[in-house]
Amino acid sequence: LQQLSDQVREFVELGSMQAAGTLSGRLDWQRGADQLVTIHGTSLVENLELASAATGRWHEPRLSVSLAAESLLAEDDQVDQQTAQLRTAQLELTSGGDQLVLQLLEPVESPGPDAVWSVGGRVSGQWSTWFQRLRPLLPESIPSHAWTVSGPVDLQLTSRISRQGIEVQQGTLKSRPFYIDSPQIRIDEPAIAAELEGRWDFHAQRLRIPDATFQSEALAFRISDLRMDSDDAYARTTGDITFRADLDRLYKSWRVPAKQHDWKLAGSAQGQVSLVQQNDGTQARWTIDLVGLELDRRQLAASPHNVLPATQTAAWATVWREPMLNVAGSALCNLATETIAVDRFELHSADKLQLSVRGSVAEPIGSCLVDLQGQVTYDLAK
């Protein structure tokens, strides 16, 4: 491969790309009297090394590739005949315990830029090795050397691809266990599972997700009828989101590594958020039920000026406990003016705690100017 890349450089600019390894393969091509063409091919790449300044180093000790296809040529007397139909096609890539399989699910009439391709695929193996292969595609905000992703991966999907857009008819993802360690977030879940149906329109810059789910031991949510139009400077979004969370598991399994958390919540939460697009922004309505809620604070280490009771051995102390809490409200988010108008924010507890607030928040991502007013009712004896 190194000699081949040196020769290719005489015709194509490869930049800092360097290649090494050995390539061997075979391709069988047969044309029958009925204009049916069958293709079978196998290839083996050993000690593959691809490296560049932009993408880093990619190493594959042993990569095998297999290809099988059947196509039907147009019935005419021309020497350069066109393919009338691509009947079947399958591509398999295998490296160690990792495998990628792509398969044509339906025949393609007149293959070309205007054709519709129905493609099924499966990715299996380990997150760690697939993450390294995806490194050249990752944005600069995700430096691969600072990220660790591990666990088995099983991704399956059926899709339709055309010049107009990509439609995922069914996509499933499973990983047991699943682990991410990065400067931004650390996730440690015994298992995760996700399903997706959706379509992305290239020209209209429009996303449609009829149904999507995610489930783990700490967090689960479902997205229904999501519509996102981003053909102008601001995305317009509508849809419904339902969720449930085990707050204690969420604290332990989803964390920001570089930050020490002195407060944490325990209990369970479930709720729903609805998004409706209006002329001047996105209207959000939510309702959340919290059961067995506990607010805990990390205890300071013992010192001459801070003496902890001898009977206290836990690192956390509960400072607030609520058997049941309901949070509901609505707000209008205007991205053009960077304001959030809070129409209603209400909190009700089982022991007669009531909070009602309304107002506005300006520049929520920047200086965050808050102007809220309301009233609180609470039984101090409790």
The 8 nearest C-alpha neighbors of each residue, nearest first, counted from 0:
[[1, 3, 19, 20, 2, 18, 21, 4],
 [0, 2, 19, 18, 4, 3, 5, 20],
 [3, 1, 5, 0, 4, 6, 19, 18],
 [4, 2, 0, 6, 1, 5, 7, 18],
 [3, 5, 7, 1, 6, 2, 0, 8],
 [6, 4, 2, 8, 3, 7, 1, 9],
 [7, 5, 3, 8, 4, 9, 2, 10],
 [6, 8, 4, 9, 5, 10, 11, 3],
 [9, 7, 11, 5, 10, 6, 12, 4],
 [8, 10, 7, 6, 11, 5, 12, 4],
 [9, 11, 8, 7, 12, 6, 13, 5],
 [12, 10, 8, 7, 9, 13, 6, 14],
 [11, 13, 14, 8, 10, 9, 7, 15],
 [14, 12, 16, 11, 8, 15, 17, 7],
 [13, 15, 16, 12, 51, 17, 8, 52],
 [14, 16, 51, 52, 13, 17, 50, 53],
 [17, 15, 51, 14, 13, 50, 18, 49],
 [16, 18, 50, 49, 51, 15, 19, 1],
 [19, 17, 49, 1, 48, 0, 4, 50],
 [18, 20, 1, 48, 0, 47, 49, 17],
 [19, 21, 47, 46, 0, 45, 48, 22],
 [22, 20, 45, 44, 0, 46, 23, 47],
 [23, 21, 44, 43, 45, 20, 24, 0],
 [24, 22, 43, 42, 44, 21, 25, 41],
 [23, 25, 42, 41, 43, 22, 26, 40],
 [24, 26, 41, 40, 42, 27, 23, 39],
 [25, 27, 40, 39, 28, 41, 24, 38],
 [28, 26, 39, 38, 40, 29, 25, 37],
 [27, 29, 38, 37, 26, 39, 30, 36],
 [28, 30, 37, 36, 31, 38, 27, 35],
 [31, 29, 36, 35, 34, 37, 32, 28],
 [32, 30, 33, 35, 34, 36, 29, 37],
 [31, 33, 34, 30, 35, 36, 29, 72],
 [32, 34, 31, 35, 30, 71, 36, 72],
 [35, 33, 72, 32, 31, 71, 36, 30],
 [36, 34, 71, 31, 33, 30, 70, 72],
 [35, 37, 30, 70, 29, 69, 71, 34],
 [38, 36, 69, 29, 68, 28, 35, 30],
 [37, 39, 28, 68, 67, 27, 69, 29],
 [40, 38, 67, 27, 66, 26, 28, 68],
 [39, 41, 26, 66, 25, 65, 27, 67],
 [40, 42, 65, 24, 25, 64, 66, 26],
 [41, 43, 24, 64, 23, 63, 65, 25],
 [42, 44, 63, 23, 62, 22, 24, 64],
 [45, 43, 22, 62, 21, 61, 47, 63],
 [46, 44, 61, 21, 47, 60, 20, 62],
 [45, 47, 60, 20, 59, 61, 48, 44],
 [46, 48, 20, 59, 45, 58, 19, 60],
 [47, 49, 58, 19, 18, 57, 20, 46],
 [50, 48, 18, 57, 17, 56, 58, 47],
 [49, 51, 56, 17, 55, 16, 57, 48],
 [52, 50, 16, 15, 55, 53, 54, 17],
 [51, 53, 55, 54, 15, 50, 16, 56],
 [52, 54, 51, 55, 135, 15, 50, 16],
 [55, 53, 135, 51, 52, 56, 134, 50],
 [54, 56, 51, 50, 52, 53, 57, 135],
 [55, 57, 50, 49, 58, 54, 51, 48],
 [58, 56, 49, 48, 50, 132, 55, 59],
 [57, 59, 48, 47, 60, 56, 49, 46],
 [58, 60, 47, 61, 46, 62, 48, 57],
 [61, 59, 46, 45, 47, 58, 62, 94],
 [62, 60, 45, 59, 44, 94, 46, 63],
 [63, 61, 94, 44, 93, 43, 59, 45],
 [64, 62, 43, 93, 42, 92, 44, 94],
 [63, 65, 92, 42, 41, 91, 43, 93],
 [66, 64, 41, 91, 40, 90, 42, 92],
 [65, 67, 90, 40, 39, 89, 41, 91],
 [66, 68, 39, 89, 38, 88, 40, 90],
 [69, 67, 88, 38, 87, 37, 89, 70],
 [68, 70, 37, 87, 86, 36, 85, 38],
 [71, 69, 85, 36, 86, 84, 35, 72],
 [70, 72, 35, 84, 83, 34, 82, 36],
 [73, 71, 82, 83, 34, 81, 74, 35],
 [72, 74, 83, 81, 82, 75, 80, 71],
 [75, 73, 72, 76, 34, 80, 83, 77],
 [76, 74, 77, 73, 80, 78, 72, 81],
 [75, 77, 78, 74, 80, 79, 73, 81],
 [78, 76, 79, 80, 75, 74, 81, 73],
 [77, 79, 80, 76, 75, 81, 73, 74],
 [80, 78, 77, 81, 76, 75, 82, 72],
 [79, 81, 77, 78, 73, 72, 82, 75],
 [82, 80, 73, 72, 83, 79, 109, 77],
 [83, 81, 72, 84, 73, 71, 109, 80],
 [82, 84, 109, 73, 72, 71, 108, 81],
 [85, 83, 108, 71, 109, 107, 82, 70],
 [84, 86, 70, 107, 106, 87, 69, 71],
 [85, 87, 106, 70, 69, 84, 107, 88],
 [86, 88, 69, 68, 103, 85, 106, 89],
 [89, 87, 68, 103, 67, 102, 69, 90],
 [88, 90, 102, 67, 101, 66, 103, 68],
 [89, 91, 66, 101, 100, 65, 102, 67],
 [90, 92, 100, 65, 64, 99, 101, 93],
 [93, 91, 64, 99, 98, 63, 100, 65],
 [94, 92, 98, 63, 62, 97, 95, 99],
 [95, 93, 62, 97, 61, 96, 98, 63],
 [96, 94, 97, 93, 61, 62, 98, 60],
 [95, 97, 124, 94, 98, 93, 125, 123],
 [98, 96, 124, 94, 95, 123, 93, 125],
 [97, 99, 93, 123, 92, 122, 124, 94],
 [98, 100, 122, 92, 91, 121, 93, 123],
 [99, 101, 91, 121, 120, 90, 92, 98],
 [102, 100, 120, 90, 89, 119, 91, 99],
 [103, 101, 89, 119, 118, 88, 104, 120],
 [102, 104, 118, 88, 105, 87, 117, 89],
 [103, 105, 117, 118, 102, 119, 106, 87],
 [106, 104, 117, 103, 107, 86, 87, 116],
 [107, 105, 86, 85, 87, 108, 84, 104],
 [108, 106, 85, 84, 110, 105, 109, 116],
 [107, 109, 84, 110, 83, 106, 85, 114],
 [108, 110, 83, 84, 111, 82, 107, 114],
 [111, 109, 114, 108, 107, 84, 85, 82],
 [110, 112, 114, 113, 109, 115, 108, 107],
 [113, 111, 114, 162, 110, 161, 115, 109],
 [112, 114, 111, 162, 115, 161, 110, 109],
 [115, 113, 111, 110, 112, 161, 116, 109],
 [114, 116, 161, 160, 117, 159, 113, 107],
 [115, 117, 160, 159, 118, 114, 161, 107],
 [118, 116, 159, 104, 158, 105, 103, 160],
 [117, 119, 103, 158, 104, 102, 157, 116],
 [120, 118, 157, 102, 156, 101, 158, 104],
 [121, 119, 101, 100, 156, 155, 102, 157],
 [120, 122, 155, 100, 154, 99, 123, 156],
 [121, 123, 99, 154, 153, 98, 155, 100],
 [124, 122, 153, 152, 98, 97, 154, 121],
 [123, 125, 97, 96, 152, 151, 98, 126],
 [124, 126, 151, 127, 152, 150, 128, 129],
 [125, 127, 149, 129, 150, 128, 130, 148],
 [126, 128, 149, 148, 130, 125, 129, 131],
 [129, 127, 131, 130, 126, 125, 132, 97],
 [130, 128, 132, 126, 131, 127, 133, 125],
 [131, 129, 133, 127, 128, 132, 126, 134],
 [130, 132, 134, 128, 129, 133, 127, 57],
 [133, 131, 129, 130, 134, 128, 57, 135],
 [134, 132, 130, 131, 136, 135, 129, 137],
 [133, 135, 131, 137, 136, 132, 143, 130],
 [136, 134, 54, 133, 137, 132, 53, 55],
 [137, 135, 134, 133, 138, 54, 132, 139],
 [136, 138, 134, 135, 141, 139, 133, 142],
 [139, 137, 140, 141, 136, 142, 135, 134],
 [138, 140, 141, 142, 137, 143, 136, 135],
 [139, 141, 138, 142, 137, 143, 183, 145],
 [142, 140, 139, 138, 143, 137, 146, 145],
 [143, 141, 144, 145, 139, 140, 146, 138],
 [142, 144, 146, 145, 141, 134, 131, 147],
 [143, 145, 142, 146, 147, 141, 131, 134],
 [146, 144, 143, 142, 181, 147, 182, 141],
 [147, 145, 181, 143, 144, 180, 148, 142],
 [146, 148, 180, 179, 181, 149, 145, 127],
 [149, 147, 179, 127, 178, 126, 146, 180],
 [150, 148, 127, 126, 178, 177, 147, 179],
 [149, 151, 177, 176, 126, 125, 178, 175],
 [150, 152, 125, 174, 124, 126, 175, 153],
 [153, 151, 174, 123, 124, 125, 126, 173],
 [152, 154, 123, 173, 172, 122, 174, 155],
 [155, 153, 172, 122, 121, 171, 152, 123],
 [156, 154, 121, 171, 170, 120, 122, 172],
 [157, 155, 170, 169, 120, 119, 171, 158],
 [156, 158, 119, 169, 168, 118, 167, 170],
 [157, 159, 167, 118, 168, 166, 117, 119],
 [158, 160, 117, 166, 116, 165, 118, 167],
 [161, 159, 165, 116, 115, 164, 166, 117],
 [162, 160, 115, 163, 164, 114, 116, 165],
 [161, 163, 164, 113, 112, 160, 114, 115],
 [164, 162, 161, 201, 200, 202, 165, 160],
 [165, 163, 200, 201, 199, 161, 162, 160],
 [164, 166, 160, 199, 198, 159, 161, 167],
 [165, 167, 198, 159, 158, 197, 168, 199],
 [168, 166, 158, 197, 196, 169, 198, 157],
 [167, 169, 158, 196, 157, 166, 197, 170],
 [170, 168, 196, 157, 156, 167, 195, 171],
 [169, 171, 156, 195, 194, 155, 157, 167],
 [172, 170, 194, 155, 193, 154, 156, 195],
 [171, 173, 154, 193, 192, 153, 194, 155],
 [174, 172, 192, 153, 191, 152, 154, 193],
 [173, 175, 152, 191, 151, 176, 190, 177],
 [176, 174, 190, 177, 189, 151, 150, 191],
 [175, 177, 189, 190, 150, 174, 188, 178],
 [176, 178, 150, 188, 174, 175, 190, 187],
 [177, 179, 187, 149, 186, 148, 188, 150],
 [180, 178, 148, 186, 185, 147, 181, 187],
 [179, 181, 185, 147, 146, 184, 148, 186],
 [180, 182, 146, 183, 184, 145, 185, 147],
 [181, 183, 184, 256, 257, 145, 180, 255],
 [184, 182, 181, 255, 256, 185, 257, 180],
 [185, 183, 255, 181, 254, 182, 256, 180],
 [184, 186, 180, 254, 179, 253, 181, 255],
 [187, 185, 253, 179, 252, 178, 188, 184],
 [186, 188, 178, 252, 177, 179, 185, 253],
 [187, 189, 177, 190, 176, 252, 186, 178],
 [190, 188, 176, 175, 177, 187, 191, 216],
 [191, 189, 175, 176, 188, 174, 215, 177],
 [190, 192, 215, 174, 214, 173, 175, 177],
 [193, 191, 173, 214, 172, 213, 174, 215],
 [192, 194, 213, 172, 212, 171, 214, 173],
 [195, 193, 171, 212, 170, 211, 172, 213],
 [194, 196, 211, 170, 169, 210, 197, 171],
 [197, 195, 169, 168, 167, 210, 208, 209],
 [196, 198, 208, 167, 207, 166, 209, 195],
 [197, 199, 166, 207, 165, 206, 167, 208],
 [198, 200, 206, 165, 164, 205, 201, 166],
 [199, 201, 164, 205, 204, 203, 202, 163],
 [202, 200, 164, 204, 163, 203, 199, 205],
 [201, 203, 204, 200, 163, 164, 205, 230],
 [202, 204, 205, 200, 201, 230, 228, 229],
 [205, 203, 201, 230, 200, 229, 202, 228],
 [204, 206, 228, 200, 203, 199, 227, 229],
 [207, 205, 199, 227, 226, 198, 228, 200],
 [206, 208, 226, 198, 197, 225, 209, 199],
 [207, 209, 197, 225, 210, 224, 196, 198],
 [210, 208, 224, 223, 196, 197, 225, 207],
 [209, 211, 223, 208, 196, 222, 195, 224],
 [212, 210, 195, 222, 194, 221, 196, 223],
 [213, 211, 221, 194, 193, 220, 222, 195],
 [212, 214, 193, 219, 220, 192, 221, 194],
 [215, 213, 219, 192, 191, 218, 193, 220],
 [214, 216, 191, 218, 217, 190, 219, 192],
 [215, 217, 218, 214, 188, 190, 189, 248],
 [218, 216, 249, 248, 245, 215, 244, 219],
 [217, 219, 244, 215, 216, 214, 243, 245],
 [218, 220, 214, 213, 243, 242, 215, 244],
 [221, 219, 242, 213, 241, 212, 243, 214],
 [220, 222, 212, 241, 211, 240, 242, 223],
 [221, 223, 240, 211, 210, 239, 212, 225],
 [224, 222, 210, 239, 209, 225, 238, 240],
 [225, 223, 209, 238, 208, 226, 210, 239],
 [224, 226, 238, 208, 223, 237, 207, 209],
 [227, 225, 207, 237, 236, 206, 238, 224],
 [226, 228, 236, 206, 235, 205, 234, 229],
 [229, 227, 205, 235, 234, 230, 204, 206],
 [228, 230, 234, 231, 204, 233, 205, 227],
 [229, 231, 204, 228, 203, 232, 205, 234],
 [232, 230, 229, 233, 234, 228, 204, 235],
 [231, 233, 234, 229, 230, 335, 334, 235],
 [234, 232, 231, 229, 235, 334, 335, 230],
 [233, 235, 229, 228, 236, 227, 232, 231],
 [236, 234, 228, 227, 276, 229, 233, 237],
 [235, 237, 227, 226, 276, 234, 228, 274],
 [236, 238, 274, 275, 226, 225, 276, 227],
 [239, 237, 225, 224, 274, 273, 223, 226],
 [238, 240, 273, 223, 272, 222, 274, 224],
 [241, 239, 222, 272, 271, 221, 273, 223],
 [242, 240, 271, 221, 220, 270, 272, 239],
 [243, 241, 220, 269, 270, 219, 221, 271],
 [242, 244, 269, 268, 219, 218, 220, 270],
 [245, 243, 218, 268, 217, 246, 267, 269],
 [244, 246, 267, 217, 248, 247, 249, 266],
 [247, 245, 249, 265, 266, 248, 267, 244],
 [246, 248, 265, 250, 249, 245, 266, 264],
 [249, 247, 217, 251, 250, 245, 246, 252],
 [248, 250, 246, 217, 252, 247, 251, 253],
 [249, 251, 247, 248, 253, 252, 246, 254],
 [250, 252, 248, 249, 253, 247, 254, 187],
 [251, 253, 187, 249, 186, 250, 248, 188],
 [254, 252, 186, 249, 185, 250, 251, 187],
 [253, 255, 185, 184, 256, 252, 250, 186],
 [254, 256, 184, 257, 258, 183, 185, 253],
 [257, 255, 258, 254, 184, 185, 182, 183],
 [258, 256, 255, 182, 259, 183, 184, 254],
 [259, 257, 256, 255, 260, 254, 261, 183],
 [260, 258, 261, 257, 256, 255, 262, 254],
 [259, 261, 262, 258, 263, 297, 255, 296],
 [260, 262, 297, 296, 259, 263, 298, 295],
 [263, 261, 296, 260, 295, 297, 264, 294],
 [264, 262, 295, 294, 296, 265, 261, 250],
 [263, 265, 294, 293, 246, 295, 247, 266],
 [266, 264, 247, 246, 293, 292, 294, 263],
 [265, 267, 292, 291, 246, 290, 245, 293],
 [268, 266, 245, 290, 246, 289, 244, 291],
 [269, 267, 289, 244, 243, 288, 290, 245],
 [270, 268, 243, 242, 288, 287, 244, 289],
 [269, 271, 287, 286, 242, 241, 288, 243],
 [270, 272, 241, 240, 286, 285, 242, 287],
 [271, 273, 285, 240, 284, 239, 241, 274],
 [274, 272, 239, 284, 283, 238, 240, 285],
 [273, 275, 283, 237, 238, 282, 239, 281],
 [276, 274, 237, 282, 281, 277, 283, 273],
 [277, 275, 281, 237, 236, 282, 280, 235],
 [276, 278, 280, 279, 281, 275, 282, 235],
 [279, 277, 280, 276, 281, 235, 333, 282],
 [278, 280, 277, 333, 281, 276, 332, 335],
 [281, 279, 333, 277, 332, 278, 276, 331],
 [280, 282, 276, 332, 331, 277, 275, 283],
 [281, 283, 331, 275, 274, 330, 276, 332],
 [284, 282, 274, 330, 329, 273, 331, 281],
 [285, 283, 329, 273, 272, 328, 274, 330],
 [286, 284, 272, 327, 328, 271, 329, 273],
 [285, 287, 327, 270, 271, 326, 328, 272],
 [286, 288, 270, 326, 325, 269, 327, 289],
 [287, 289, 325, 269, 268, 324, 270, 326],
 [290, 288, 268, 324, 323, 267, 292, 325],
 [291, 289, 323, 267, 292, 322, 266, 324],
 [292, 290, 322, 266, 323, 321, 293, 267],
 [291, 293, 266, 321, 290, 265, 320, 322],
 [294, 292, 320, 265, 264, 319, 295, 266],
 [293, 295, 264, 319, 317, 318, 263, 320],
 [296, 294, 317, 316, 263, 262, 318, 315],
 [297, 295, 262, 316, 315, 261, 298, 317],
 [296, 298, 315, 261, 314, 262, 316, 299],
 [299, 297, 315, 314, 296, 300, 316, 313],
 [300, 298, 301, 297, 305, 314, 307, 302],
 [299, 301, 302, 298, 305, 307, 306, 314],
 [300, 302, 306, 305, 307, 299, 303, 304],
 [301, 303, 305, 304, 306, 300, 307, 299],
 [304, 302, 305, 306, 301, 307, 300, 299],
 [305, 303, 302, 306, 301, 307, 300, 299],
 [304, 306, 302, 301, 303, 307, 300, 299],
 [305, 307, 301, 302, 304, 303, 308, 300],
 [306, 308, 301, 309, 305, 311, 300, 299],
 [309, 307, 311, 310, 306, 312, 301, 305],
 [310, 308, 311, 307, 312, 306, 301, 313],
 [309, 311, 308, 312, 307, 313, 306, 314],
 [310, 312, 308, 309, 313, 307, 314, 316],
 [311, 313, 310, 314, 309, 308, 315, 307],
 [312, 314, 315, 311, 316, 298, 297, 310],
 [315, 313, 298, 297, 312, 316, 299, 311],
 [316, 314, 297, 313, 298, 296, 295, 317],
 [315, 317, 295, 296, 318, 297, 298, 314],
 [318, 316, 295, 294, 319, 296, 293, 315],
 [317, 319, 295, 294, 316, 296, 320, 293],
 [320, 318, 294, 293, 317, 321, 295, 292],
 [319, 321, 293, 292, 294, 322, 318, 317],
 [320, 322, 292, 323, 291, 293, 324, 319],
 [323, 321, 291, 290, 292, 320, 349, 324],
 [324, 322, 290, 321, 349, 289, 348, 291],
 [323, 325, 348, 289, 347, 288, 290, 349],
 [324, 326, 288, 347, 346, 287, 289, 348],
 [325, 327, 346, 287, 286, 345, 288, 347],
 [328, 326, 286, 345, 285, 344, 287, 346],
 [327, 329, 344, 343, 285, 284, 345, 286],
 [328, 330, 284, 343, 283, 342, 285, 341],
 [331, 329, 341, 342, 283, 340, 282, 332],
 [330, 332, 282, 340, 339, 281, 283, 280],
 [333, 331, 339, 281, 280, 338, 334, 282],
 [332, 334, 280, 338, 335, 337, 336, 279],
 [335, 333, 337, 336, 332, 338, 233, 280],
 [334, 336, 333, 337, 233, 338, 280, 279],
 [335, 337, 338, 334, 333, 362, 361, 339],
 [338, 336, 334, 362, 335, 333, 361, 339],
 [337, 339, 361, 333, 336, 360, 362, 332],
 [340, 338, 332, 360, 359, 331, 341, 333],
 [339, 341, 359, 331, 330, 342, 358, 338],
 [342, 340, 330, 358, 357, 359, 343, 339],
 [343, 341, 330, 357, 329, 340, 358, 344],
 [342, 344, 328, 329, 357, 341, 356, 345],
 [343, 345, 328, 356, 355, 327, 357, 329],
 [346, 344, 355, 327, 354, 326, 328, 343],
 [345, 347, 326, 354, 353, 325, 327, 355],
 [348, 346, 353, 325, 352, 324, 326, 354],
 [349, 347, 324, 352, 350, 351, 323, 325],
 [348, 350, 323, 351, 324, 322, 347, 352],
 [351, 349, 348, 352, 381, 378, 321, 377],
 [352, 350, 348, 349, 353, 377, 378, 347],
 [351, 353, 377, 348, 347, 376, 350, 354],
 [354, 352, 347, 376, 346, 375, 351, 377],
 [353, 355, 375, 346, 345, 374, 376, 356],
 [354, 356, 345, 373, 374, 344, 375, 346],
 [357, 355, 373, 344, 372, 343, 345, 371],
 [358, 356, 341, 343, 342, 371, 372, 344],
 [357, 359, 371, 341, 370, 372, 340, 342],
 [360, 358, 340, 370, 341, 339, 371, 369],
 [359, 361, 369, 339, 368, 338, 370, 363],
 [360, 362, 338, 368, 363, 367, 337, 339],
 [363, 361, 367, 365, 337, 364, 366, 338],
 [364, 362, 367, 361, 365, 360, 366, 338],
 [365, 363, 362, 367, 366, 337, 361, 368],
 [366, 364, 362, 367, 363, 361, 368, 337],
 [365, 367, 362, 368, 363, 364, 361, 369],
 [368, 366, 363, 362, 365, 361, 369, 364],
 [367, 369, 361, 360, 366, 362, 370, 363],
 [370, 368, 360, 367, 359, 371, 361, 358],
 [369, 371, 359, 358, 360, 368, 372, 361],
 [372, 370, 358, 357, 359, 369, 356, 373],
 [371, 373, 356, 357, 358, 370, 374, 355],
 [374, 372, 356, 355, 357, 371, 375, 354],
 [373, 375, 355, 354, 356, 376, 372, 353],
 [376, 374, 354, 353, 377, 355, 373, 352],
 [375, 377, 353, 352, 354, 374, 378, 351],
 [378, 376, 352, 379, 351, 353, 375, 350],
 [377, 379, 380, 381, 351, 352, 376, 350],
 [380, 378, 381, 377, 376, 352, 351, 350],
 [381, 379, 378, 377, 350, 351, 352, 376],
 [380, 379, 378, 350, 377, 351, 352, 320]]
